[in-house]
Amino acid sequence: MKYSRVPLIVLSLAAAPVFASDFDLSLTNDSAKGQVNFFDTNADMQLGAGYTYHEGSRNIGNIDFHAQGRTALGNLPATAGLGLKALGWDDDRLDGAAIGLGGFGTVNIPNVPGLSLHGALHYAPSILSFGDSEDMTSLEMRVSYRVIRNAELFGGYRYLNTDLEDIRGDINLDEGVMVGMKLFF
């Protein structure tokens, strides 16, 4: 029963190019995450879905929905988005979910073609947290370099934390320095 999700995940990842605009795979020392985004950066909306497996049988899923648009930060071209990140997690005896409000931003560095900086922050207060989660914070920062027209490599930091209901303290669901690649379709 423990491995029943594996064929579904593999099938989903194999079908991603048919429906997706991009797919990224990132690794920390303790986790692996796959993320599919369905619309490109020129679209007015962005919808994405992801799955993270964290060592020790922790499973984390997310669905993202953002309004997005092109903008500028000073003279630097950028893409920004505001919206929701729905997260659900399961870890042995504990599980939880949350709907975080927040956004993301990507800034391109024109002096170094292919180089960009990306950040995303979402927070879910207790009113938008369910199960064993009392609140949730999701943060991701990365530096990317577009190696070829349809692929980039990145490095950065990922942090996903929740306070636990009825238990004093919190737990880092996923945290660490990450590396990965993003493929554009």
N, CA and C atoms as a LAMMPS dump frame, in Angstrom:
ITEM: TIMESTEP
0
ITEM: NUMBER OF ATOMS
555
ITEM: BOX BOUNDS ff ff ff
-5.0000000000000000e+02 5.0000000000000000e+02
-5.0000000000000000e+02 5.0000000000000000e+02
-5.0000000000000000e+02 5.0000000000000000e+02
ITEM: ATOMS id mol type element x y z
1 1 1 N 0.816 -1.201 0
2 1 2 C 0 0 0
3 1 3 C 0.858 1.264 0
4 2 1 N 2.031 1.19 0.62
5 2 2 C 2.916 2.342 0.712
6 2 3 C 3.364 2.828 -0.658
7 3 1 N 3.57 1.929 -1.627
8 3 2 C 4.088 2.3 -2.94
9 3 3 C 2.997 2.468 -3.99
10 4 1 N 1.74 2.49 -3.598
11 4 2 C 0.659 2.594 -4.573
12 4 3 C 0.64 3.944 -5.284
13 5 1 N 1.239 4.983 -4.702
14 5 2 C 1.256 6.309 -5.324
15 5 3 C 2.343 6.445 -6.378
16 6 1 N 3.356 5.605 -6.309
17 6 2 C 4.505 5.735 -7.204
18 6 3 C 4.105 5.639 -8.681
19 7 1 N 3.328 4.621 -9.127
20 7 2 C 2.956 4.587 -10.55
21 7 3 C 2.142 5.806 -10.98
22 8 1 N 1.288 6.31 -10.104
23 8 2 C 0.492 7.491 -10.431
24 8 3 C 1.387 8.718 -10.601
25 9 1 N 2.365 8.865 -9.737
26 9 2 C 3.289 9.995 -9.823
27 9 3 C 4.12 9.905 -11.099
28 10 1 N 4.632 8.714 -11.412
29 10 2 C 5.435 8.526 -12.624
30 10 3 C 4.6 8.825 -13.862
31 11 1 N 3.36 8.362 -13.9
32 11 2 C 2.47 8.633 -15.025
33 11 3 C 2.192 10.127 -15.153
34 12 1 N 1.971 10.795 -14.023
35 12 2 C 1.726 12.235 -14.051
36 12 3 C 2.922 12.997 -14.597
37 13 1 N 4.12 12.613 -14.171
38 13 2 C 5.314 13.294 -14.647
39 13 3 C 5.563 13.022 -16.13
40 14 1 N 5.246 11.807 -16.582
41 14 2 C 5.43 11.475 -17.996
42 14 3 C 4.443 12.234 -18.876
43 15 1 N 3.248 12.512 -18.351
44 15 2 C 2.23 13.221 -19.123
45 15 3 C 2.39 14.737 -19.045
46 16 1 N 3.271 15.233 -18.194
47 16 2 C 3.428 16.673 -17.984
48 16 3 C 3.674 17.46 -19.262
49 17 1 N 4.539 17.013 -20.184
50 17 2 C 4.785 17.82 -21.382
51 17 3 C 3.544 18.04 -22.247
52 18 1 N 2.575 17.146 -22.175
53 18 2 C 1.374 17.268 -22.99
54 18 3 C 0.531 18.457 -22.543
55 19 1 N 0.467 18.702 -21.247
56 19 2 C -0.409 19.732 -20.704
57 19 3 C 0.323 20.939 -20.119
58 20 1 N 1.633 20.9 -20.049
59 20 2 C 2.36 21.878 -19.263
60 20 3 C 3.125 22.886 -20.103
61 21 1 N 3.459 23.983 -19.45
62 21 2 C 4.345 24.983 -20.021
63 21 3 C 5.77 24.739 -19.548
64 22 1 N 5.914 24.335 -18.278
65 22 2 C 7.245 24.013 -17.762
66 22 3 C 7.157 22.979 -16.639
67 23 1 N 8.274 22.337 -16.403
68 23 2 C 8.403 21.332 -15.349
69 23 3 C 9.738 21.543 -14.666
70 24 1 N 9.728 21.598 -13.331
71 24 2 C 11.022 21.656 -12.663
72 24 3 C 11.141 20.562 -11.612
73 25 1 N 12.366 20.113 -11.463
74 25 2 C 12.717 19.075 -10.503
75 25 3 C 13.827 19.639 -9.641
76 26 1 N 13.62 19.621 -8.314
77 26 2 C 14.627 20.145 -7.397
78 26 3 C 14.901 19.14 -6.285
79 27 1 N 16.131 19.163 -5.803
80 27 2 C 16.579 18.232 -4.774
81 27 3 C 17.228 18.993 -3.634
82 28 1 N 16.905 18.6 -2.402
83 28 2 C 17.665 19.013 -1.229
84 28 3 C 18.346 17.749 -0.713
85 29 1 N 19.043 17.868 0.377
86 29 2 C 19.693 16.701 0.953
87 29 3 C 18.667 15.663 1.427
88 30 1 N 17.44 16.127 1.771
89 30 2 C 16.429 15.235 2.343
90 30 3 C 15.161 15.101 1.515
91 31 1 N 15.055 15.784 0.37
92 31 2 C 13.787 15.752 -0.363
93 31 3 C 13.982 15.89 -1.865
94 32 1 N 12.944 15.495 -2.583
95 32 2 C 12.865 15.669 -4.038
96 32 3 C 11.495 16.261 -4.353
97 33 1 N 11.472 17.301 -5.192
98 33 2 C 10.214 17.962 -5.541
99 33 3 C 10.082 18.093 -7.045
100 34 1 N 8.909 17.759 -7.554
101 34 2 C 8.549 17.991 -8.943
102 34 3 C 7.424 19.004 -8.998
103 35 1 N 7.506 19.963 -9.909
104 35 2 C 6.496 21.012 -10.043
105 35 3 C 6.171 21.193 -11.512
106 36 1 N 4.892 21.216 -11.849
107 36 2 C 4.419 21.453 -13.206
108 36 3 C 3.62 22.741 -13.204
109 37 1 N 3.951 23.67 -14.107
110 37 2 C 3.17 24.889 -14.301
111 37 3 C 2.537 24.808 -15.675
112 38 1 N 1.27 25.164 -15.747
113 38 2 C 0.495 24.903 -16.955
114 38 3 C 0.475 26.041 -17.966
115 39 1 N 0.791 27.272 -17.561
116 39 2 C 0.764 28.406 -18.478
117 39 3 C 2.129 29.084 -18.492
118 40 1 N 2.479 29.748 -19.601
119 40 2 C 3.784 30.403 -19.663
120 40 3 C 3.749 31.772 -18.983
121 41 1 N 4.892 32.426 -18.928
122 41 2 C 4.998 33.693 -18.202
123 41 3 C 4.247 34.838 -18.876
124 42 1 N 3.812 34.674 -20.116
125 42 2 C 3.05 35.714 -20.802
126 42 3 C 1.554 35.621 -20.533
127 43 1 N 1.095 34.531 -19.936
128 43 2 C -0.324 34.364 -19.633
129 43 3 C -0.711 35.242 -18.435
130 44 1 N -1.994 35.583 -18.342
131 44 2 C -2.48 36.409 -17.237
132 44 3 C -2.655 35.622 -15.945
133 45 1 N -2.774 34.308 -16.041
134 45 2 C -2.971 33.442 -14.869
135 45 3 C -1.931 32.329 -14.896
136 46 1 N -1.655 31.773 -13.725
137 46 2 C -0.755 30.629 -13.627
138 46 3 C -1.379 29.58 -12.715
139 47 1 N -1.377 28.349 -13.16
140 47 2 C -1.867 27.212 -12.393
141 47 3 C -0.763 26.176 -12.378
142 48 1 N -0.45 25.677 -11.207
143 48 2 C 0.615 24.692 -11.087
144 48 3 C 0.28 23.645 -10.047
145 49 1 N 0.982 22.527 -10.114
146 49 2 C 0.818 21.446 -9.142
147 49 3 C 2.179 20.834 -8.882
148 50 1 N 2.395 20.424 -7.643
149 50 2 C 3.675 19.842 -7.294
150 50 3 C 3.544 18.745 -6.261
151 51 1 N 4.599 17.958 -6.172
152 51 2 C 4.675 16.883 -5.185
153 51 3 C 6.093 16.831 -4.634
154 52 1 N 6.212 16.738 -3.312
155 52 2 C 7.505 16.621 -2.652
156 52 3 C 7.516 15.356 -1.817
157 53 1 N 8.562 14.565 -2.007
158 53 2 C 8.791 13.427 -1.112
159 53 3 C 9.955 13.802 -0.209
160 54 1 N 9.7 13.772 1.089
161 54 2 C 10.731 14.079 2.075
162 54 3 C 11.128 12.794 2.771
163 55 1 N 12.415 12.59 2.925
164 55 2 C 12.943 11.391 3.567
165 55 3 C 12.215 11.106 4.88
166 56 1 N 11.874 9.861 5.108
167 56 2 C 11.135 9.482 6.307
168 56 3 C 9.645 9.353 6.061
169 57 1 N 9.236 9.194 4.839
170 57 2 C 7.851 8.949 4.397
171 57 3 C 6.924 10.158 4.509
172 58 1 N 7.456 11.372 4.485
173 58 2 C 6.605 12.561 4.471
174 58 3 C 6.266 12.898 3.022
175 59 1 N 4.981 13.049 2.737
176 59 2 C 4.495 13.396 1.407
177 59 3 C 3.838 14.771 1.472
178 60 1 N 4.217 15.645 0.542
179 60 2 C 3.69 17.005 0.51
180 60 3 C 3.201 17.29 -0.908
181 61 1 N 1.968 17.739 -1.032
182 61 2 C 1.41 18.112 -2.328
183 61 3 C 1.021 19.58 -2.327
184 62 1 N 1.073 20.206 -3.482
185 62 2 C 0.656 21.601 -3.571
186 62 3 C -0.046 21.864 -4.897
187 63 1 N -0.972 22.81 -4.841
188 63 2 C -1.638 23.357 -6.023
189 63 3 C -1.529 24.871 -5.914
190 64 1 N -1.043 25.508 -6.971
191 64 2 C -0.82 26.95 -6.97
192 64 3 C -1.753 27.617 -7.982
193 65 1 N -2.284 28.779 -7.6
194 65 2 C -3.122 29.562 -8.504
195 65 3 C -2.788 31.033 -8.298
196 66 1 N -2.261 31.677 -9.346
197 66 2 C -1.821 33.064 -9.242
198 66 3 C -2.259 33.882 -10.455
199 67 1 N -2.571 35.15 -10.219
200 67 2 C -2.66 36.136 -11.298
201 67 3 C -1.225 36.605 -11.506
202 68 1 N -0.797 36.72 -12.751
203 68 2 C 0.597 37.098 -13.002
204 68 3 C 0.683 38.1 -14.138
205 69 1 N 1.79 38.808 -14.183
206 69 2 C 2 39.769 -15.249
207 69 3 C 3.44 40.23 -15.312
208 70 1 N 3.772 40.819 -16.436
209 70 2 C 5.11 41.388 -16.643
210 70 3 C 5.149 42.749 -15.971
211 71 1 N 6.292 43.062 -15.401
212 71 2 C 6.493 44.346 -14.756
213 71 3 C 7.985 44.667 -14.809
214 72 1 N 8.41 45.667 -14.079
215 72 2 C 9.831 46.009 -14.012
216 72 3 C 10.174 46.375 -12.58
217 73 1 N 11.37 46.02 -12.197
218 73 2 C 11.916 46.405 -10.894
219 73 3 C 13.085 47.333 -11.205
220 74 1 N 12.83 48.623 -11.105
221 74 2 C 13.804 49.588 -11.61
222 74 3 C 13.853 49.446 -13.119
223 75 1 N 15.016 49.161 -13.674
224 75 2 C 15.162 48.927 -15.113
225 75 3 C 15.248 47.443 -15.453
226 76 1 N 15 46.575 -14.474
227 76 2 C 15.122 45.136 -14.69
228 76 3 C 13.762 44.531 -15.04
229 77 1 N 13.674 43.79 -16.147
230 77 2 C 12.403 43.142 -16.498
231 77 3 C 12.068 42.061 -15.471
232 78 1 N 10.776 41.966 -15.131
233 78 2 C 10.354 41.034 -14.093
234 78 3 C 8.973 40.468 -14.402
235 79 1 N 8.674 39.355 -13.762
236 79 2 C 7.343 38.759 -13.767
237 79 3 C 6.93 38.625 -12.315
238 80 1 N 5.703 39.028 -11.995
239 80 2 C 5.21 38.948 -10.622
240 80 3 C 3.852 38.274 -10.606
241 81 1 N 3.555 37.615 -9.502
242 81 2 C 2.264 36.964 -9.358
243 81 3 C 1.765 37.042 -7.932
244 82 1 N 0.448 37.172 -7.788
245 82 2 C -0.207 37.165 -6.488
246 82 3 C -1.303 36.12 -6.511
247 83 1 N -1.42 35.35 -5.415
248 83 2 C -2.467 34.347 -5.393
249 83 3 C -2.389 33.408 -4.209
250 84 1 N -2.703 32.138 -4.484
251 84 2 C -2.864 31.118 -3.448
252 84 3 C -1.959 29.924 -3.698
253 85 1 N -1.512 29.325 -2.615
254 85 2 C -0.803 28.043 -2.658
255 85 3 C -1.507 27.135 -1.658
256 86 1 N -2.16 26.093 -2.168
257 86 2 C -2.8 25.104 -1.306
258 86 3 C -1.81 23.968 -1.076
259 87 1 N -1.542 23.669 0.19
260 87 2 C -0.576 22.642 0.564
261 87 3 C -1.246 21.576 1.413
262 88 1 N -0.892 20.344 1.181
263 88 2 C -1.339 19.243 2.013
264 88 3 C -0.16 18.343 2.308
265 89 1 N -0.078 17.818 3.527
266 89 2 C 1.052 16.968 3.9
267 89 3 C 0.581 15.808 4.771
268 90 1 N 1.337 14.732 4.694
269 90 2 C 1.041 13.524 5.46
270 90 3 C 2.363 12.951 5.97
271 91 1 N 2.437 12.703 7.262
272 91 2 C 3.66 12.195 7.873
273 91 3 C 3.285 11.254 9.019
274 92 1 N 3.308 9.967 8.759
275 92 2 C 2.984 8.945 9.755
276 92 3 C 1.69 9.279 10.497
277 93 1 N 1.794 9.707 11.762
278 93 2 C 0.593 9.943 12.575
279 93 3 C 0.029 11.356 12.423
280 94 1 N 0.737 12.243 11.783
281 94 2 C 0.319 13.627 11.65
282 94 3 C 0.024 13.951 10.19
283 95 1 N -0.929 14.852 9.981
284 95 2 C -1.18 15.363 8.634
285 95 3 C -1.852 16.726 8.745
286 96 1 N -1.79 17.466 7.676
287 96 2 C -2.386 18.791 7.7
288 96 3 C -2.484 19.382 6.314
289 97 1 N -3.108 20.546 6.262
290 97 2 C -3.282 21.26 5.004
291 97 3 C -3.407 22.742 5.313
292 98 1 N -3.186 23.555 4.314
293 98 2 C -3.313 25.002 4.474
294 98 3 C -3.473 25.65 3.11
295 99 1 N -4.075 26.822 3.115
296 99 2 C -4.192 27.644 1.917
297 99 3 C -3.452 28.938 2.199
298 100 1 N -2.28 29.059 1.613
299 100 2 C -1.426 30.217 1.854
300 100 3 C -1.675 31.332 0.859
301 101 1 N -1.666 32.548 1.35
302 101 2 C -1.791 33.738 0.516
303 101 3 C -0.404 34.315 0.301
304 102 1 N -0.124 34.771 -0.888
305 102 2 C 1.196 35.338 -1.143
306 102 3 C 1.457 35.531 -2.615
307 103 1 N 2.716 35.365 -2.987
308 103 2 C 3.052 35.579 -4.382
309 103 3 C 4.483 35.211 -4.698
310 104 1 N 4.867 35.559 -5.92
311 104 2 C 6.201 35.256 -6.41
312 104 3 C 6.686 36.384 -7.294
313 105 1 N 7.975 36.417 -7.492
314 105 2 C 8.576 37.381 -8.403
315 105 3 C 9.821 36.794 -9.033
316 106 1 N 10.015 37.073 -10.306
317 106 2 C 11.209 36.655 -11.033
318 106 3 C 11.789 37.883 -11.719
319 107 1 N 13.06 38.145 -11.466
320 107 2 C 13.734 39.303 -12.048
321 107 3 C 14.83 38.789 -12.971
322 108 1 N 14.816 39.246 -14.215
323 108 2 C 15.849 38.895 -15.194
324 108 3 C 16.958 39.938 -15.145
325 109 1 N 18.189 39.471 -15.265
326 109 2 C 19.348 40.361 -15.229
327 109 3 C 19.843 40.552 -16.666
328 110 1 N 19.527 41.694 -17.31
329 110 2 C 19.876 41.894 -18.721
330 110 3 C 21.379 41.896 -19.005
331 111 1 N 22.192 42.314 -18.046
332 111 2 C 23.637 42.355 -18.267
333 111 3 C 24.256 40.97 -18.356
334 112 1 N 23.547 39.974 -17.831
335 112 2 C 24.004 38.579 -17.914
336 112 3 C 22.848 37.775 -18.514
337 113 1 N 22.763 37.69 -19.841
338 113 2 C 21.647 36.982 -20.466
339 113 3 C 21.511 35.558 -19.925
340 114 1 N 20.281 35.206 -19.553
341 114 2 C 20.002 33.883 -19.018
342 114 3 C 19.959 33.825 -17.508
343 115 1 N 20.453 34.852 -16.818
344 115 2 C 20.488 34.857 -15.361
345 115 3 C 19.224 35.504 -14.803
346 116 1 N 18.606 34.862 -13.806
347 116 2 C 17.425 35.43 -13.162
348 116 3 C 17.402 35.07 -11.68
349 117 1 N 16.687 35.891 -10.928
350 117 2 C 16.471 35.679 -9.498
351 117 3 C 14.987 35.455 -9.287
352 118 1 N 14.637 34.47 -8.449
353 118 2 C 13.233 34.133 -8.218
354 118 3 C 12.995 33.998 -6.723
355 119 1 N 11.865 34.503 -6.27
356 119 2 C 11.465 34.347 -4.88
357 119 3 C 9.969 34.142 -4.777
358 120 1 N 9.552 33.345 -3.801
359 120 2 C 8.128 33.111 -3.562
360 120 3 C 7.903 33.006 -2.059
361 121 1 N 6.825 33.62 -1.573
362 121 2 C 6.472 33.58 -0.162
363 121 3 C 4.966 33.452 -0.035
364 122 1 N 4.513 32.471 0.75
365 122 2 C 3.094 32.274 1.033
366 122 3 C 2.927 31.987 2.52
367 123 1 N 1.877 32.552 3.103
368 123 2 C 1.603 32.346 4.518
369 123 3 C 0.131 31.993 4.704
370 124 1 N -0.119 30.983 5.526
371 124 2 C -1.489 30.584 5.863
372 124 3 C -1.685 30.753 7.358
373 125 1 N -2.563 31.673 7.799
374 125 2 C -2.854 31.801 9.225
375 125 3 C -3.712 30.625 9.7
376 126 1 N -3.993 30.574 10.972
377 126 2 C -4.73 29.436 11.535
378 126 3 C -6.116 29.266 10.911
379 127 1 N -6.762 30.344 10.489
380 127 2 C -8.097 30.243 9.901
381 127 3 C -8.072 29.499 8.565
382 128 1 N -6.905 29.487 7.902
383 128 2 C -6.769 28.799 6.622
384 128 3 C -5.91 27.536 6.72
385 129 1 N -5.761 27.004 7.944
386 129 2 C -4.974 25.789 8.181
387 129 3 C -5.868 24.709 8.754
388 130 1 N -5.594 23.468 8.379
389 130 2 C -6.486 22.364 8.72
390 130 3 C -5.69 21.162 9.228
391 131 1 N -6.377 20.226 9.836
392 131 2 C -5.709 19.037 10.36
393 131 3 C -4.806 19.403 11.515
394 132 1 N -3.597 18.881 11.531
395 132 2 C -2.648 19.144 12.605
396 132 3 C -1.888 20.455 12.418
397 133 1 N -2.106 21.182 11.326
398 133 2 C -1.421 22.453 11.081
399 133 3 C -2.165 23.601 11.742
400 134 1 N -1.418 24.424 12.448
401 134 2 C -1.99 25.62 13.059
402 134 3 C -1.765 26.846 12.17
403 135 1 N -0.635 26.904 11.486
404 135 2 C -0.361 27.896 10.455
405 135 3 C 0.719 27.302 9.558
406 136 1 N 1.022 27.965 8.461
407 136 2 C 2.032 27.424 7.553
408 136 3 C 2.743 28.572 6.835
409 137 1 N 4.064 28.42 6.658
410 137 2 C 4.879 29.379 5.923
411 137 3 C 5.661 28.633 4.852
412 138 1 N 5.592 29.128 3.614
413 138 2 C 6.335 28.545 2.503
414 138 3 C 7.199 29.642 1.878
415 139 1 N 8.501 29.378 1.787
416 139 2 C 9.441 30.339 1.223
417 139 3 C 10.366 29.599 0.268
418 140 1 N 10.596 30.189 -0.89
419 140 2 C 11.562 29.631 -1.837
420 140 3 C 12.3 30.764 -2.513
421 141 1 N 13.631 30.642 -2.567
422 141 2 C 14.477 31.61 -3.254
423 141 3 C 15.433 30.828 -4.146
424 142 1 N 15.643 31.335 -5.366
425 142 2 C 16.563 30.639 -6.28
426 142 3 C 17.227 31.598 -7.258
427 143 1 N 18.399 31.19 -7.695
428 143 2 C 19.133 31.86 -8.765
429 143 3 C 19.157 30.866 -9.922
430 144 1 N 18.717 31.304 -11.094
431 144 2 C 18.617 30.418 -12.258
432 144 3 C 19.496 30.918 -13.389
433 145 1 N 19.974 29.97 -14.193
434 145 2 C 20.708 30.323 -15.396
435 145 3 C 20.179 29.48 -16.549
436 146 1 N 19.679 30.149 -17.59
437 146 2 C 19.129 29.486 -18.762
438 146 3 C 20.294 28.979 -19.608
439 147 1 N 20.513 27.666 -19.596
440 147 2 C 21.635 27.048 -20.3
441 147 3 C 21.372 27.002 -21.798
442 148 1 N 20.162 26.58 -22.17
443 148 2 C 19.71 26.575 -23.56
444 148 3 C 18.314 27.171 -23.586
445 149 1 N 17.774 27.358 -24.769
446 149 2 C 16.482 28.035 -24.927
447 149 3 C 15.378 27.411 -24.085
448 150 1 N 15.382 26.086 -23.916
449 150 2 C 14.269 25.436 -23.229
450 150 3 C 14.675 24.705 -21.945
451 151 1 N 15.79 25.096 -21.323
452 151 2 C 16.187 24.473 -20.058
453 151 3 C 17.065 25.415 -19.246
454 152 1 N 16.857 25.39 -17.937
455 152 2 C 17.709 26.165 -17.049
456 152 3 C 18.08 25.35 -15.817
457 153 1 N 19.193 25.714 -15.222
458 153 2 C 19.659 25.121 -13.979
459 153 3 C 19.484 26.162 -12.881
460 154 1 N 19.213 25.699 -11.649
461 154 2 C 19.051 26.655 -10.559
462 154 3 C 19.563 26.089 -9.248
463 155 1 N 19.842 27.003 -8.347
464 155 2 C 20.217 26.685 -6.986
465 155 3 C 19.524 27.667 -6.074
466 156 1 N 19.264 27.244 -4.854
467 156 2 C 18.576 28.153 -3.946
468 156 3 C 18.288 27.526 -2.601
469 157 1 N 17.223 28.008 -1.983
470 157 2 C 16.841 27.588 -0.635
471 157 3 C 15.331 27.426 -0.579
472 158 1 N 14.874 26.343 0.077
473 158 2 C 13.437 26.072 0.24
474 158 3 C 13.143 25.879 1.721
475 159 1 N 12.025 26.468 2.182
476 159 2 C 11.627 26.393 3.591
477 159 3 C 10.114 26.238 3.656
478 160 1 N 9.643 25.188 4.295
479 160 2 C 8.218 24.95 4.498
480 160 3 C 8.028 24.551 5.95
481 161 1 N 7.312 25.377 6.711
482 161 2 C 7.17 25.19 8.147
483 161 3 C 5.709 25.267 8.549
484 162 1 N 5.333 24.484 9.548
485 162 2 C 3.993 24.572 10.116
486 162 3 C 4.068 24.468 11.623
487 163 1 N 3.235 25.242 12.308
488 163 2 C 3.034 25.052 13.742
489 163 3 C 2.042 23.919 13.896
490 164 1 N 2.251 23.097 14.913
491 164 2 C 1.387 21.94 15.123
492 164 3 C 0.298 22.254 16.138
493 165 1 N -0.924 21.912 15.793
494 165 2 C -2.07 22.119 16.668
495 165 3 C -1.996 21.143 17.837
496 166 1 N -2.352 21.591 19.024
497 166 2 C -2.39 20.771 20.238
498 166 3 C -1.021 20.27 20.678
499 167 1 N 0.033 20.687 20.011
500 167 2 C 1.388 20.31 20.387
501 167 3 C 2.211 21.587 20.392
502 168 1 N 2.918 21.833 21.445
503 168 2 C 3.751 23.04 21.463
504 168 3 C 4.919 22.862 20.504
505 169 1 N 5.115 23.84 19.674
506 169 2 C 6.234 23.788 18.751
507 169 3 C 5.794 23.743 17.305
508 170 1 N 6.78 23.641 16.455
509 170 2 C 6.532 23.605 15.026
510 170 3 C 7.431 22.554 14.408
511 171 1 N 7.228 22.341 13.115
512 171 2 C 8.018 21.352 12.387
513 171 3 C 8.361 21.926 11.021
514 172 1 N 9.606 21.742 10.61
515 172 2 C 10.005 22.093 9.254
516 172 3 C 9.663 20.907 8.369
517 173 1 N 8.633 21.044 7.568
518 173 2 C 8.212 19.965 6.678
519 173 3 C 9.25 19.722 5.59
520 174 1 N 9.884 20.795 5.131
521 174 2 C 10.943 20.69 4.13
522 174 3 C 11.809 21.934 4.253
523 175 1 N 13.114 21.745 4.331
524 175 2 C 14.017 22.878 4.437
525 175 3 C 15.386 22.464 3.931
526 176 1 N 16.014 23.367 3.212
527 176 2 C 17.384 23.106 2.819
528 176 3 C 17.797 23.813 1.551
529 177 1 N 19.096 23.76 1.328
530 177 2 C 19.674 24.254 0.086
531 177 3 C 19.259 23.287 -1.022
532 178 1 N 18.863 23.834 -2.156
533 178 2 C 18.382 22.979 -3.248
534 178 3 C 19.13 23.279 -4.538
535 179 1 N 19.127 22.292 -5.403
536 179 2 C 19.599 22.435 -6.777
537 179 3 C 18.561 21.77 -7.667
538 180 1 N 18.497 22.207 -8.912
539 180 2 C 17.508 21.609 -9.791
540 180 3 C 17.629 22.093 -11.221
541 181 1 N 16.672 21.633 -12.006
542 181 2 C 16.59 22.061 -13.404
543 181 3 C 15.129 22.28 -13.773
544 182 1 N 14.935 23.185 -14.728
545 182 2 C 13.596 23.518 -15.216
546 182 3 C 13.589 23.323 -16.726
547 183 1 N 12.592 22.61 -17.211
548 183 2 C 12.432 22.366 -18.64
549 183 3 C 11.204 23.112 -19.134
550 184 1 N 11.327 23.807 -20.256
551 184 2 C 10.228 24.573 -20.857
552 184 3 C 9.724 23.816 -22.084
553 185 1 N 8.409 23.752 -22.234
554 185 2 C 7.808 23.027 -23.359
555 185 3 C 7.196 23.976 -24.362
